[in-house]
Every structure is written in C-alpha cells, then in structure tokens.
Amino acid sequence: MHKSVFNPPSVFNSLQYGFSQAVEVRGGRRLLLSGQVAVDEREVCVGPGLREQTEQSFDNIARVLAAAGGDLSHVVMLRIYIAEAACDQQEQISQVLLQRFPQQPPASSWIVVSGLSLPEWLIEIEAEAMLPELHEVRGAALVDVAAGL
C-alpha cells in the first residue's frame, strides 16, 4: 500500500489544524469505520469536555483498526461531527489531531450539527482507512472467505 498527501500552497494551510487537503492511496484493503463517540467498552460516556471525548473517540478508532490489523497511520479520511454546543472549542480537536497524526495526516471534513444521538455527546468521528493486504501484514497468502460459500 502506498499513501501520499497533498497540501498545495494555493489553498489554506490545513496542516496547522492536523489534516491534509487530499490523500491518495494505492493498493490495500479499504476499511470503513462507523462513527465513534466518547464511550468506553462498558458504554459509559468518558468525560464531559470536548478534549476528553475527542481522545476517547480516537482511542476507539485505534482499537477497531487494531482488530483489523491496522493503526491510525492507515486512516486516510475523517468526518468529524461536532455538536453545536462545542463548536467554539474546535482548537481542542486540532490539538488531538496534531498529536495523533504527526506525519501525513488524513483528509477530513468538519461538520457542526445541532446534536448527536445522546445530549452528552459532543463529537462523533467516522474514519476511512486503507490497510495493507493481508499477505503484507501476516506474510501469508490472502484467503477469500467468501469463496468457500
């Protein structure tokens, strides 16, 4: 799998906010993650603040990626839904993005919404990732499970 980011000087500097203008990926497995919110494995909301909720959302994304054989470096696109109640705190999201994606940050869209499924949730993050082929990860041949059906 090969990943390149594009941040031309003819558009604003998105790198200062922790994301790239575009990401090109060739090869690999595409993984689409459901929106992740600030709940732990017991479904308890973690922290009342946007920073804590953003951290937990990315922790959840990292755990899902790990289960599929990947990590945050494989993320190529983020869709970040921010509750209107927290829209004046967006710099906290940027700080987390800069921490979690220090090299080749993914492209992203930031959308302010009137609210999320539960009133205590301030952020929901969807991610798309491109993971290496299974044989690149495990050194074994790619197995097509569906072929046996």
Secondary structure, 3 states (H helix, E strand, C coil): CEEEEECCCCCCCHHHHCCECEEEEECCEEEEEEEECCECCCCCECCCCHHHHHHHHHHHHHHHHHHCCCCHHHEEEEEEEEEHHHHHHHHHHHHHHHHHCCCCCCEEEEEEECCCCCCCCCEEEEEEEEECCHHHHHCCCCCCHHHHC
